């Protein structure tokens, strides 16, 4: 047999073996009596991860709509890894709340480790088991109502600067309007930098600090990170020998440097003894627990990384919907009145709460919850067949799909804050039914929710009072999600006009 023939046979054998490797798990759920959706070798059930022609949330939405009337759960493949997609709100709530101990950890934790990614590996969202409990217990007191209230006056001052900044930008605005996501990111950067570190990022000046630009870069997922995650789902053992951090080394070094400078300045001034911000709390925690500098910095980074991007997204999308629905904007304006609002009064504005909750329904930052099974649990399908998931399995909660199901939300594409008012059952009704996951739910609900809400509400109060917000023609009229960003954001950007009110 000639060498060319041998080579060709070996190549054919290798291709055949690789193909078998790719489809090996395709019958995983079928063998257990559960349907598996249409999947492709290498790609799995979610082709948009690779084509990036639309957001992967729409792949999940298509599956949800196809199977929700016939099944409670359905099998899917993440490349070649078998996972289970939840199709009912009852099981969604079980995963997040009532059976939390069986679905304790987030799948994202598998794609990072402390050696590679000091910032993300110490974030409570990614920590596992007892490590999560310990970190949560450490961080939660730093986000208490009293501590959030203590920095409320700082937030109010920054809101007034924000309004002046918007006015200035509007005077110079091009015909396409103002990039509202960037505006809101300037605001959240300034608030978080001041309330967490006690420093100004000069976000509203012509010469902002590098912090503003670095935050924008921090949440742009690199090709290497996306590629590694794909390879890791094909062959999980690679995580034990190689990894790619969520934040690039440049971003990580920048944030560690700014954190250490803030800590040094605070200690030199002695201000940490009396300033009631989050850095002060962390310095006290360091003294109490003996945290080293890396631990202290990475702990405090949780306040920073969780406060910038997510809050800016929610704020910009709320402004978008208020611009699209001027009647809603006017109703909110009437509720806000003109008097200065105290911290307690800010939490007593039901229509403002409803507007934010409706935004979170339509643009939930977490489009899907991906949970690792930590204890066995049995799902029962509509046909009576049951399947047991075991530790290590992954279940997916289709948050975006549940939020847009017309069986639960009338006219889901329409912005209707009234559905979250108390006389309609309020947000609690939807949470208890397993239909609202704007901030997550259960024990792992977003720990910074209270701080984020204060930022959001304070900014909305000042903006709605001072401007008539209008959509610029450049902004699309539907709610189509950006196809590349991992959090919910409107495709094409949010471009608004801010008309000063007399």
N, C-alpha and C positions, 0 to 999 in steps of 0.2 A: 504494500500500500504506500503510495507516494506521500511525502511530507505534507503537501498541500491538502490532500484528502484527510489526513490525520488532524491537521489543524482545523479544517472545516468541521469535522465531526466533534472535536473538543469544544469548538465555539458553539455549535448547535446544542451540545449537551449542557454547556454552561448557561446558555440562554433559556433552555428548557427548565433547568434547575432554578434559575432566577424567577421564571414565570411561576413555577410551583410555589416558591417561597412567597411571592407576592399574593397569590390567591389562597394560600394555605388556610387562612382563618375565615374565608368567605362563608363557610357553612357553620361557623361557631354558634350562632344563635338559632339557626335552623335545626341543628341537632338537639337544641334545648326547647324546641316547640314554639319558637318565636320567629316571625317574619323578619327577613333582612331586605332592606331597600336595594334598589339597583345600584351596583357599585362597579368600579372599573379598576383593573390592576394598576398599582402604584398610586392612582388618584383617590380611590375609595369612593365614598358617598358624597363628597363635597368638592366638585370640580372647580368651583370658584376660587378655592385656595390657590389653585395653580393658574387658571386663566385670568383671574382678577378682572373679569369683565363685569362683575357685580359683587356686592358684599356677600360673604358666605352666609350671613343671616337669611338671605333669600333662598339658598339651598335648603336650609333647615325649615324655613317657612313652607316651601313646596312639599317637603316630606310630611310635615305636620298636617297640612291641609288634606293630603292624600289619604292619610292613615288614621286621623283622629276619630273618625266615626266608626271605625271597625276595630281599633286596637287601643289599649292603654299604654303600651310600650312597643317599640319596634327597634330591630337591630340596625346599626349603621357601622360603617368602616371609616376610621380616620386613617387614611392611606391603607394600611393592612391591620390596624389595631381595632378589634371589635369593641364597640361601645353601645350603650343602650340609650335611645332617645325617649324621654318621657313625653306623653301625649295628653295627660290630664292634669288639671290644676290641683286635684287632691294629692296625686303623687308628687307634684312639684313642691307643694307645701310640706309633704312628708320629708323630702330630701333636705329642705332648708331648715325646717322647724321641728316637727313632731318626732322625726326619726333622725335627728341631727347627728347623734353619736355614731350612726351607721354610715354617714356620708360626711365625715368630719372635715376632710381636707380638700383643697383645691388642686385640680390637675396641674395648673401652672407651676406648682412647686417642683414638679419633676424636671423642669427645664432650667433650673438654676441651682447654684450651690455657693456656699460662703467663700470659698477660695477664689471663685471667678467673679462674683458679683456681690460685694459687701453691702451695697445699698438694698437691692431687691431681696436678697436672701434673708434680710432682717425685717422685711415688711410683714406685718401680721397676716396679710392676705395670703402669703406664700408659706408661712410657717406651719409645721405639722404637730399634731398631738399636744403633748405637754409643753413643748416650746411655744406653741401658739397661746396656750392658756397663760403661761408666764408673761409673755410679751404683752398680751392684751391687758392683763392685770396691771402691768407697769404703765401702759400708755393711757388707759381709760381715765385715771384721775387727772391727767394733764388736759383732758378735754371735757372736764366737768362743767356744768352750767355756770358756776361761780367764776371759773377761769375764763370761759368764753365771754361772760359778761364784763370781766375786768378789762378786756381789750376792745370792748364794743365802742368806746369813745374814739379809739384809734381808727377803727373801721369807719365810723361816721365821718371823721376828718378826711380820710382817703376818698370816701364817696363824693364829698364836695369837690375835691381835686379832680376826681374822675369826670364829674359833670363839666367842669371848666375845660378839661382836656377834650371831651367830646365836642364842646362848642367850638373850640379852636380848630379841631380837625374838620368839623362840618363846614366852617368858613372856607377851608382850603380844599374841600372834597372834590374829587373828579366826578364826571357824570355817572360813573358806576357806583357811587355811594361809598360808604365806609365799610371796611372789612371788620365786621362786628366781632368775629372770633378773636382777631388780633387785639381789638380794643379791650375785650373782656379778659384776655390773657395778661394785658398790661395791668389791669385792675387786680386780678387775683395774685399776680406776682408781687405787686406793691403791698397788698394786705397781708399775704402770707409772710413775706420777708420782714415786715414790721412786727406783726403779731407773734411770729415764731422766733425771729432772731433779733428784733429790735433795731433793724437797719433799714435804710431806704434803698430801693433799687433804681430810683429816679425814673420810674417807668413813664411818667407823664412829661418828661423833659425832652429837649432835643438831643440830649447826650445821656441816654440811659446806661446803666452799668451792663457789663456782659451777661448778667444774670438773665435778662429778658430773652436775649438770643439763645442762650444755652438751654433754657427751658423748652423753647420750640424744638431744638435739636434733640433734646432728651427723649422725646416721645415719638420720634421718627424711627420706626423699626428698621434696622439695617438688613440688607439682603442676607448677610451671613447668619443673622439670628433666625430669620424666617427659614433659610435653607437648613440650618442645623435642626430646628424643630421638626421639619419634614423628615430628615434622615433619622432623627431620634424616634419618630413614630413608626418608621419602617423597621428599625433595629434598636430597641431600647437600651441594650447593653452599652452602646456607645457613650451614654451619659456617664458611665463609670470611668471612662478614659479620656473624655474630651468634652468641651462645653463652650458656649458662646454667651457672654453676658448680655442682659437686656440693655443696660446702659454701656456705651462705649467707654474705653479707658479715659479718654479725654473728658467726657462728661463726668465720670466718677471722680477723677482727680480734681476737677473744678469745684464740685460740690463739697468734697472733703476739705478742700482748701478754704472755701468761704465759711464753712462751718467752724473750722478751727480758728479762723481769724475772729469770728463772732464770739466764740467762747473766750478767747484770749482778751478781747476788748472788754467783755462783760466782767471778767475776773479782775482785770486791772482797774476798772472803774469802781468795782465793788457794788455795781448796780444790781447784781443778781440777788442781793439780799432783800431788795424791796420791790423789784419790778415783777408784776404778776403775769408774765407771759410764759410761753411754752418752753423756751430755752431755760428760763429760771427753774421751772419744774424739773427739767432734765438734769440740770446741775445739782439740784437737791437730791435727785435720785442717784446720781453718780456718787455723791458723798455717802449716801445711805447704803448703796449696794456695792460700792467699789468698782464701778464700771471703768474699763480702760477707755482711752481716747477713741479708738475705732468703734467700740460698742456704743459709746455716748453719741458719736457722730452719726452712726448708722441708725440708731434709735430716733434721733431728732430728724433725720432725713425723711422718716415716715411722714411727719407733719408737712414737710415741704412737698415731696413728690405726690402725695395724695391730695394736696390742696390746690395745686396749680391748674393742671389740665382739665380734670373732671369738672370742677366748679365753673371754669370758663366755658366749657361746652354747655352745661345746663343753663347758665346765664344767657349765653348768646342764642340758644334755641328758644328760651322763653321770650326774649326780645323779638325774635323772628315771628313767633306766633302772635304776640301782641300787635305787631305791625300788620300781620295778615288779617287780624280780626279787630278792627277799630272799636266795635261795640264793647268787646271784652276789655280792651285797653281803657275805655272810658269808665266802665264799671269798676275796674281796679282803681282808677284815679279817684273816683268818688269815695271808695273805701279808705284810701290812704289819707285823704284830707290834706291839710296844710301845716298842721302843728308838728313840732319836733316830737319824734317818737322815742320813748324810753325802750330799754331792752325788753322789759316785760310787755310793753304795748306791741312790740314787733312780733311777739309770738301770739297775739290775739287778733290776727287779721285772716279770717277764714278764706276769703276770696283769693288773697295772695298765696296762701298755702295751696289752694285748689289749682291755681295757675301753675305753680311749680310742680305739683304732682302730675298734672296733665302733660307737662313737658317731659317729665321723667317716664311717663307711660309711652309717649310717642318716640322719644329718643333716650332710651335707657342706656347709661354708659356701659353696662355689662349686657351685651346682646344675648348671651347664653351663659348659663352657669354650668361649669364642667367640674363634677365632683368625683373624688376617688372614694370607692367603697372601702370602709374601714372595719365594718362588721357585716356578716351575712344578712341579707334581706330578701324576702320573697315578694316579687311582683305578680299580680294575677291579671291576666289579660281578659278582654271582653268575652272571649270564647270559653273562659274557664280555665285555660291552660296557665300554669304558673311557671315562673323561672326564678331561680335563686342567683343573685349576684353575690360574688365573694370578694374578700379583700383584694384590692389591686385592680378590680374592674372600674370602669369609668361610666358614669351616667351623665347625660346632658339634659339640662332644663332649658327649653326653648323660650326664654324670657320675651324676646321680641315677638315671637309668634303668638304667645298667650296674650300679650298686650294689644295685639291687632286682631283678635278673634271676634267677629261680629256677634257671636253667640253670647259673649260676655260684655262687650263694649259696643253700644249702639254707634253706628257710623264711626268706626275706629280711625279713619283717615282725617276726621274733623276734630279740631281743637275745641273741646267742650269741658272747661274747668268745672262747670256745674255738677258734673257726675261725681266729683269728689267733695261736694259740700255735705254737711252733716245731715241735712234733711233727706239726702239720698243715700245715706249710710256711711258717707265719708270714706277716707282712704282705708280705715280699719276694716270695713266690709270686704274690700278687694284683697287686702292682705290675708284676712282669715279664710278667704275662699281660695287662696293660692293663685291669685290673679295679678298681683302687683309686686314687682321686685325692683323698684326704682333705685333703692339703696341696698339691694340684697334683702335678706331677711334672716330671722333666727339669731343664734348666738354670734354668727359671723357677719351680722349686719355692719355696714360701713361705720367704723369707730369715729370718724371725723364728721359724721352727718350733722351734728348740732352746730359745729363750727362752720361747715359749708352752708347750711341754711341761713345762718346769721349773715354771712357774706352776701349770699344771693339776695336775701330780703332787703338788706340795707341798700344795696346797689339799685335794686328795682324801684324802691321807694323814691330815691333821688332822681333816677332817670325818667320814670313815668310822670313825676311831678313837673319836671323841667322841659320835657320834650314831647312833641307828637311824633311817634315812631312810625315810619312808613317803609314798606318794602321797596327796594330799588328794582327796576325791571331786570337787572342782571341776575337777581335771585330767582331760582326756579320756584314754580308754584306748587309742586308736589313735595312728598317727604322722602324721596329716594335717598338712600344712604350712600355715602362715599364708598367706593369699592375696595379701597386699599387700607383705610384706617381701621384699627381693631376696636375702637369705641364708636358709638353711634354719632355720626356727624353728617349734615346735609351735603350731598354731592354738589360740587361747584362753589361751595362757600356761602356765607350769609352776608349779603350786602344790603345795608339799610341806610335810610336817610333820617336824620334827627332834626326836626324842625323846632326851634326854640319856642316855648310857650310864653305868652305875655302875662 
